[in-house]
Amino acid sequence: MPHSSGAPSGTPTLELLPAVDVRDGQAVRLVHGESGSETSYGDPLQAALSWQRSGAEWLHLVDLDAAFGTGDNRDRIAEVTGAMDIKVELSGGIRDDASLAAALATGCTRVNLGTAALETPEWVAKIIAEHGDRIAVGLDVRGRTLRGRGWTRDGGDLYETLARLDSEGCARYVVTDINKDGTLQGPNLELLRGVCAATDRPVVASGGVSSLDDLRAIATLVPEGVEGAIVGKALYARAFTLEEALEAVSP
Ligand SMILES: O=C(O)c1ccccc1N[C@@H]1O[C@H](COP(=O)(O)O)[C@@H](O)[C@H]1O
């Protein structure tokens, strides 16, 4: 049977997660995750609905104010999640029982924890045991060093933390190269390979995607354990459409 112009036939499909990051009620993109580097793209609900209409099966939704500790967009996040018919991965400021309960109550498919995995490991081990694959951990790295609190503080060694989380049963990792994030400079394939070699859990790639070729390159890592890729700036900058991206990674 003929196959599409995307990834080689027989390769499992790379999941694509278009990102909607919310700051001060607006959909924004940052460069290197730095506060103050925002470009605004308007209403987050409209952005999320447009990715859904374009065929997304996942939405990566981030409360940036909660991640930075500059307030939160909880109502907006709940509104967007509630309006989605697709799966939602929710990130930003999920650090204790109250914020976790609020996040899970939105009906999101899973949450993604950053700072908590670095600062309150006992709590994270407990909620992994309670919620299984509804919990992912975001490994946001610069070099080999993890960063928390809006990526402003060092949080330990990537591979030591990964080994600890693996032993606690963490179901999945969202791996972001901070140096690449929001830069349209291409993904850090070496980092992704390194993480895949160190764990048998699925990995979602994040940071740097600029072109369909970048997505095809990430898709070659599916057999090594990369399950998905978050796409942000490239979609907002119209480097390609989501329809083109989905086609590019479908076997
Ligand atoms: O996504 C970003 O651009 C981003 C930038 C700066 C900080 C955080 C960012 N995103 C997400 O937030 C979580 C971390 O939140 P927390 O530490 O759990 O409060 C991180 O994993 C990213 O998914």
The ligand as an SDF file (V2000), in Angstrom:
LIG
                    3D

 23 24  0  0  0  0  0  0  0  0999 V2000
    7.2140   26.3140   28.7550 O   0  0  0  0  0  0  0  0  0  0  0  0
    7.9370   27.3000   28.9970 C   0  0  0  0  0  0  0  0  0  0  0  0
    8.2930   28.1100   28.0960 O   0  0  0  0  0  0  0  0  0  0  0  0
    8.3860   27.5560   30.4010 C   0  0  0  0  0  0  0  0  0  0  0  0
    9.2230   28.6060   30.6440 C   0  0  0  0  0  0  0  0  0  0  0  0
    9.6460   28.8570   31.9310 C   0  0  0  0  0  0  0  0  0  0  0  0
    9.2110   28.0550   32.9540 C   0  0  0  0  0  0  0  0  0  0  0  0
    8.3810   26.9950   32.7390 C   0  0  0  0  0  0  0  0  0  0  0  0
    7.9490   26.7200   31.4600 C   0  0  0  0  0  0  0  0  0  0  0  0
    7.1180   25.6870   31.1500 N   0  0  0  0  0  0  0  0  0  0  0  0
    6.5750   24.5970   31.8500 C   0  0  0  0  0  0  0  0  0  0  0  0
    6.3910   24.7440   33.2340 O   0  0  0  0  0  0  0  0  0  0  0  0
    6.8030   23.5590   33.8520 C   0  0  0  0  0  0  0  0  0  0  0  0
    7.3810   23.7970   35.1540 C   0  0  0  0  0  0  0  0  0  0  0  0
    6.4410   24.3280   36.0570 O   0  0  0  0  0  0  0  0  0  0  0  0
    6.6740   24.0190   37.6030 P   0  0  0  0  0  0  0  0  0  0  0  0
    8.1350   24.1610   37.8260 O   0  0  0  0  0  0  0  0  0  0  0  0
    6.1950   22.6240   37.8020 O   0  0  0  0  0  0  0  0  0  0  0  0
    5.8890   25.0430   38.3030 O   0  0  0  0  0  0  0  0  0  0  0  0
    7.8820   23.0120   32.9410 C   0  0  0  0  0  0  0  0  0  0  0  0
    8.0550   21.6330   33.0650 O   0  0  0  0  0  0  0  0  0  0  0  0
    7.3860   23.3720   31.6000 C   0  0  0  0  0  0  0  0  0  0  0  0
    6.4910   22.3870   31.1310 O   0  0  0  0  0  0  0  0  0  0  0  0
  1  2  2  0
  2  3  1  0
  2  4  1  0
  4  5  1  0
  4  9  2  0
  5  6  2  0
  6  7  1  0
  7  8  2  0
  8  9  1  0
  9 10  1  0
 10 11  1  0
 11 12  1  0
 11 22  1  0
 12 13  1  0
 13 14  1  0
 13 20  1  0
 14 15  1  0
 15 16  1  0
 16 17  2  0
 16 18  1  0
 16 19  1  0
 20 21  1  0
 20 22  1  0
 22 23  1  0
M  END
$$$$
